[in-house]
Amino acid sequence: MNYLSVAEFAEKNGVSDRYIRRLCAAGKLEARRSGRAYRIPESAELPADHRHLRGKVVAEHLAPLFADIDERKAELKKRRPLTPGEVERLRDEFMVNYTYNSNAIEGNTLTLQETALVLQGLTVDRKPLKDHLEAVGHRDAFLHIQELAKRRSRLREHEIRSIHTLVLMDKPEDRGVYRRVPVTIVGSFTEPVQPYLIAPKMEELLRLNEERKKTMHPVERIARFHLEFEGIHPFIDGNGRTGRLVMNLELIRSGYPPINVKFADRKRYYEAFDAYYRDGSADAMIRLIGKYVRDRLEEILRLLKN
C-alpha cells in the first residue's frame, strides 16, 4: 500500500494541511502515526463533514473543501468586529492587487506598481488614458460594493447596473446599459444570449440565486452565479470585471472576504468556464473560487496574528 504525507494528501484532495491533521488526530481519517507525522494510505477517502454544512445539499467531493473554508470563517468570526485600523489595512492592501489583477485579465497594460500610482492620483507616462480610467473605475466600484454589502438584502438588478456604471468609466454611453447587439466571445464555448433575452435571463438568474440560498453552500451558489452571469454577458463591455465584483459582493454578504482572481491564474479561470459550457460541470469554478476563499481567510487570520 502506498502512503502519502499530510501535505501530499492535502494537495491531492484540494484542502489544507491543517484540516487533514485535524481529521487524523480525531480518528476520522485512516492514518499511521510516526512521532508527530502521519502517513495516510493513498486510497483513503475524506469524510463528508456535515457539521458546517447543515441544511445544504453538498456533493460529497466538495464537502471537505467547504468544511475547511467554514472552519476558517468561524475562526475569523471570533475575532470580529475588527478595529477600523484593521479593516482599513486589509482593504487597502487587497484593493490595489485586486484592481491590478482583475483589469489585467481583461487586457489592461498597467503593472501592479503603476496601478498603485494611478490609485494615488498620479499619471503613468505612455500608458493609455483608458487604462488609467479602468483602474480608478474599478477602485471606485470595489468601494461601492463594500457599501452595498452593508445592506443585508438580496442581490438586485439595479445593484449590478450601478457596479457596471463605475467599472465602465471610459465608455459613458454604455455604462449600466444592457447591450443591444449580439456578441461572441472568441475562443470560448460560451454563447452569450441574444439582446432581447438579456432582461428576462437576468431576472431568472437573480430569482434562482435566491432559491439556491436555501439549499446550496454559499461558495457553490456564488460560483454558479458567476458562471451563468458571464454566460448571459449582459453588457457590451466590462462583463468580466463587473462579474467578479458582483461575486465579491455576494461573498461579503455571506460572511466571507472578497477574493482576488490572479492574472497568473487566468488560464485556469477561462478553462473553468469552458468546463461548464462545454461539459456541463461547475466543479472547476467552484474549486477555484473555494480555494481562493480558503486562502484569503488563512491570509487574514495570519495577518491578524502579527
C-alpha positions as CSV (number, residue, x, y, z in Angstrom):
1,M,0.0,0.0,0.0
2,N,1.3,3.5,-0.9
3,Y,1.3,6.1,1.8
4,L,1.2,9.9,1.5
5,S,2.4,12.6,3.8
6,V,-0.2,15.0,5.2
7,A,1.0,17.7,2.7
8,E,0.8,15.3,-0.2
9,F,-2.7,14.0,0.8
10,A,-3.9,17.6,1.4
11,E,-2.7,18.7,-2.1
12,K,-4.2,15.7,-3.8
13,N,-7.6,16.5,-2.2
14,G,-7.5,20.3,-2.5
15,V,-7.7,21.0,1.2
16,S,-5.3,22.4,3.8
17,D,-2.6,20.5,5.7
18,R,-4.2,21.7,9.0
19,Y,-7.6,20.2,8.0
20,I,-6.0,16.8,7.3
21,R,-4.1,16.8,10.6
22,R,-7.3,17.6,12.5
23,L,-9.1,14.6,10.8
24,C,-6.1,12.3,11.6
25,A,-6.0,13.5,15.2
26,A,-9.7,12.9,15.6
27,G,-9.5,9.4,14.1
28,K,-11.8,10.5,11.2
29,L,-9.2,9.6,8.6
30,E,-7.3,6.4,8.3
31,A,-3.6,7.1,9.0
32,R,-0.5,5.7,10.7
33,R,1.4,7.9,13.1
34,S,5.2,8.0,13.4
35,G,6.2,10.5,16.1
36,R,4.4,13.7,15.1
37,A,3.9,12.8,11.5
38,Y,1.0,11.0,9.9
39,R,1.2,8.6,6.9
40,I,-2.1,8.3,5.0
41,P,-3.0,5.5,2.6
42,E,-3.2,6.9,-0.9
43,S,-6.6,5.2,-1.4
44,A,-8.0,6.8,1.8
45,E,-11.2,8.9,1.3
46,L,-12.1,12.1,3.1
47,P,-15.2,12.0,5.2
48,A,-18.0,14.4,4.4
49,D,-18.1,16.8,7.3
50,H,-21.7,17.8,7.8
51,R,-21.3,19.9,11.0
52,H,-20.6,23.1,9.0
53,L,-22.9,22.2,6.1
54,R,-26.2,21.5,7.9
55,G,-29.2,22.2,5.8
56,K,-27.3,22.4,2.5
57,V,-27.1,19.9,-0.3
58,V,-23.4,19.4,-0.9
59,A,-21.7,17.0,-3.3
60,E,-19.5,14.6,-1.3
61,H,-16.3,15.5,-3.2
62,L,-16.8,19.2,-2.3
63,A,-17.8,18.8,1.3
64,P,-14.2,18.7,2.7
65,L,-13.3,22.0,0.9
66,F,-16.4,23.7,2.2
67,A,-15.8,22.4,5.7
68,D,-12.3,23.6,5.6
69,I,-13.5,27.1,4.4
70,D,-16.1,27.4,7.1
71,E,-13.8,26.3,9.8
72,R,-11.6,29.3,9.0
73,K,-14.7,31.5,8.6
74,A,-15.8,30.6,12.2
75,E,-12.3,31.4,13.5
76,L,-12.4,34.8,11.8
77,K,-15.8,35.4,13.2
78,K,-14.5,35.0,16.7
79,R,-12.1,37.9,16.0
80,R,-14.8,40.3,14.8
81,P,-15.6,43.1,14.9
82,L,-12.2,44.2,13.6
83,T,-10.9,47.6,14.5
84,P,-11.2,50.5,12.0
85,G,-7.4,50.3,11.5
86,E,-7.5,46.6,10.8
87,V,-10.3,47.0,8.3
88,E,-8.5,49.8,6.5
89,R,-5.3,47.9,6.4
90,L,-6.9,44.8,4.9
91,R,-9.0,46.8,2.4
92,D,-6.1,49.0,1.1
93,E,-3.7,46.1,0.8
94,F,-6.2,44.0,-1.1
95,M,-7.7,46.7,-3.3
96,V,-4.5,47.5,-5.3
97,N,-3.8,43.9,-6.0
98,Y,-7.4,43.2,-6.9
99,T,-7.7,46.2,-9.2
100,Y,-4.4,45.2,-11.0
101,N,-5.3,41.5,-11.5
102,S,-9.0,42.0,-12.5
103,N,-8.1,44.6,-15.1
104,A,-5.0,42.7,-16.3
105,I,-7.2,39.7,-17.1
106,E,-9.2,41.9,-19.4
107,G,-6.1,43.4,-21.2
108,N,-5.2,46.4,-19.1
109,T,-1.5,47.1,-19.5
110,L,-0.7,48.8,-16.2
111,T,1.7,46.9,-14.0
112,L,1.0,46.4,-10.3
113,Q,3.2,49.3,-9.3
114,E,1.7,51.5,-12.0
115,T,-1.8,50.6,-10.8
116,A,-0.8,51.7,-7.2
117,L,0.5,55.0,-8.6
118,V,-2.7,55.7,-10.6
119,L,-4.8,54.9,-7.5
120,Q,-2.7,57.5,-5.6
121,G,-3.8,60.1,-8.3
122,L,-0.6,60.0,-10.4
123,T,-0.4,59.6,-14.2
124,V,1.8,57.0,-15.8
125,D,3.6,58.2,-18.9
126,R,3.0,56.4,-22.2
127,K,0.1,54.4,-20.8
128,P,-3.4,54.9,-22.4
129,L,-6.0,57.1,-20.7
130,K,-8.3,54.1,-20.9
131,D,-6.1,52.1,-18.6
132,H,-6.0,54.9,-16.1
133,L,-9.8,55.2,-16.1
134,E,-10.2,51.4,-15.7
135,A,-8.0,51.4,-12.6
136,V,-9.9,54.3,-11.0
137,G,-13.3,52.9,-12.0
138,H,-12.5,49.5,-10.6
139,R,-11.3,51.0,-7.3
140,D,-14.5,53.1,-7.0
141,A,-16.6,50.0,-7.9
142,F,-14.9,48.0,-5.2
143,L,-15.5,50.7,-2.6
144,H,-19.1,50.8,-3.8
145,I,-19.7,47.1,-3.3
146,Q,-18.4,47.4,0.3
147,E,-21.1,50.0,0.9
148,L,-23.7,47.8,-0.8
149,A,-22.7,44.9,1.3
150,K,-23.8,46.7,4.5
151,R,-27.4,46.4,3.2
152,R,-28.2,42.8,4.0
153,S,-30.6,42.4,1.2
154,R,-30.9,40.1,-1.8
155,L,-28.9,40.9,-4.9
156,R,-30.8,43.2,-7.2
157,E,-30.5,44.2,-10.8
158,H,-30.0,47.9,-10.1
159,E,-27.0,47.0,-7.9
160,I,-25.4,45.2,-10.8
161,R,-26.1,48.1,-13.1
162,S,-24.6,50.5,-10.6
163,I,-21.4,48.5,-10.3
164,H,-21.1,48.4,-14.1
165,T,-21.6,52.1,-14.3
166,L,-18.4,52.6,-12.2
167,V,-16.4,49.9,-13.9
168,L,-17.0,51.4,-17.4
169,M,-15.8,54.9,-16.7
170,D,-14.1,55.1,-20.1
171,K,-17.4,54.5,-22.0
172,P,-20.1,56.8,-20.6
173,E,-22.7,55.9,-23.2
174,D,-22.6,52.2,-22.3
175,R,-22.5,52.5,-18.5
176,G,-25.2,50.4,-16.7
177,V,-26.9,49.7,-20.0
178,Y,-27.7,46.2,-21.3
179,R,-26.2,45.6,-24.7
180,R,-28.5,45.9,-27.8
181,V,-26.3,44.0,-30.2
182,P,-25.3,40.3,-30.4
183,V,-21.8,39.4,-29.3
184,T,-19.4,36.4,-29.5
185,I,-16.5,35.5,-27.2
186,V,-13.6,34.5,-29.4
187,G,-12.2,31.1,-28.4
188,S,-14.9,30.4,-25.8
189,F,-17.6,27.7,-25.7
190,T,-19.9,30.3,-24.2
191,E,-22.6,31.7,-26.5
192,P,-24.0,34.9,-25.0
193,V,-27.7,35.2,-25.2
194,Q,-29.4,37.4,-27.8
195,P,-30.1,41.0,-26.6
196,Y,-33.9,40.5,-26.3
197,L,-33.3,37.7,-23.8
198,I,-30.9,39.6,-21.5
199,A,-33.5,41.2,-19.3
200,P,-35.6,38.0,-18.7
201,K,-32.5,35.9,-18.3
202,M,-31.1,38.3,-15.6
203,E,-34.4,38.3,-13.8
204,E,-34.4,34.5,-13.9
205,L,-30.8,34.3,-12.6
206,L,-31.5,36.6,-9.7
207,R,-34.5,34.6,-8.7
208,L,-32.6,31.4,-8.9
209,N,-29.8,32.9,-6.8
210,E,-32.3,33.5,-4.0
211,E,-33.8,30.0,-4.3
212,R,-30.3,28.4,-4.1
213,K,-29.6,30.2,-0.8
214,K,-32.0,27.7,0.9
215,T,-30.2,24.5,-0.2
216,M,-26.7,25.4,-1.6
217,H,-23.5,26.2,0.1
218,P,-22.7,29.9,-0.5
219,V,-19.4,29.3,-2.3
220,E,-21.1,26.9,-4.7
221,R,-24.0,29.2,-5.2
222,I,-21.8,32.2,-5.9
223,A,-19.6,30.2,-8.3
224,R,-22.6,29.1,-10.3
225,F,-24.0,32.7,-10.4
226,H,-20.6,33.9,-11.8
227,L,-20.6,31.2,-14.5
228,E,-24.2,32.0,-15.5
229,F,-23.8,35.8,-15.4
230,E,-20.8,35.6,-17.7
231,G,-22.8,33.3,-20.0
232,I,-25.5,35.9,-20.3
233,H,-22.9,38.6,-20.9
234,P,-25.4,41.4,-20.4
235,F,-23.1,44.4,-21.2
236,I,-21.3,45.4,-24.3
237,D,-18.0,45.6,-22.3
238,G,-16.9,45.2,-18.7
239,N,-18.7,41.9,-18.0
240,G,-15.7,40.2,-16.5
241,R,-14.8,43.0,-14.1
242,T,-18.4,43.5,-13.2
243,G,-19.0,39.8,-12.7
244,R,-16.0,39.4,-10.3
245,L,-17.2,42.5,-8.3
246,V,-20.7,41.0,-8.0
247,M,-19.1,37.7,-6.9
248,N,-17.3,39.6,-4.2
249,L,-20.4,41.5,-3.1
250,E,-22.1,38.2,-2.6
251,L,-19.1,36.7,-0.8
252,I,-19.0,39.6,1.6
253,R,-22.8,39.4,2.2
254,S,-22.3,35.7,3.0
255,G,-19.7,36.5,5.6
256,Y,-16.6,35.7,3.5
257,P,-13.8,38.0,2.5
258,P,-13.6,39.3,-1.1
259,I,-11.2,37.3,-3.3
260,N,-8.7,38.3,-6.0
261,V,-8.6,36.0,-9.1
262,K,-5.0,36.4,-10.2
263,F,-3.9,37.3,-13.7
264,A,-1.4,34.4,-13.4
265,D,-4.4,32.0,-13.0
266,R,-6.3,33.3,-16.0
267,K,-5.9,30.1,-18.0
268,R,-7.4,28.0,-15.2
269,Y,-10.2,30.7,-14.8
270,Y,-11.0,30.5,-18.5
271,E,-10.9,26.7,-18.5
272,A,-13.4,26.7,-15.7
273,F,-15.9,28.5,-18.0
274,D,-15.1,26.0,-20.8
275,A,-15.7,23.1,-18.4
276,Y,-19.1,24.5,-17.6
277,Y,-20.3,25.5,-21.1
278,R,-18.7,22.6,-22.9
279,D,-19.0,19.7,-20.4
280,G,-21.8,21.0,-18.1
281,S,-19.6,20.8,-14.9
282,A,-19.3,23.7,-12.5
283,D,-16.7,21.9,-10.3
284,A,-13.6,23.7,-11.7
285,M,-15.1,27.1,-11.0
286,I,-16.4,26.0,-7.6
287,R,-13.0,24.7,-6.6
288,L,-11.1,27.7,-8.0
289,I,-13.3,30.2,-6.1
290,G,-13.4,28.0,-3.0
291,K,-9.6,27.7,-2.8
292,Y,-9.3,31.5,-3.2
293,V,-11.7,32.0,-0.3
294,R,-9.9,29.5,1.9
295,D,-6.5,31.0,1.2
296,R,-7.8,34.5,1.7
297,L,-9.3,33.6,5.1
298,E,-6.0,31.9,6.0
299,E,-4.1,35.1,5.0
300,I,-6.3,37.4,7.0
301,L,-6.0,35.2,10.1
302,R,-2.2,35.2,9.7
303,L,-2.1,39.0,9.3
304,L,-4.3,39.5,12.4
305,K,-1.9,37.4,14.5
306,N,1.1,39.6,13.6
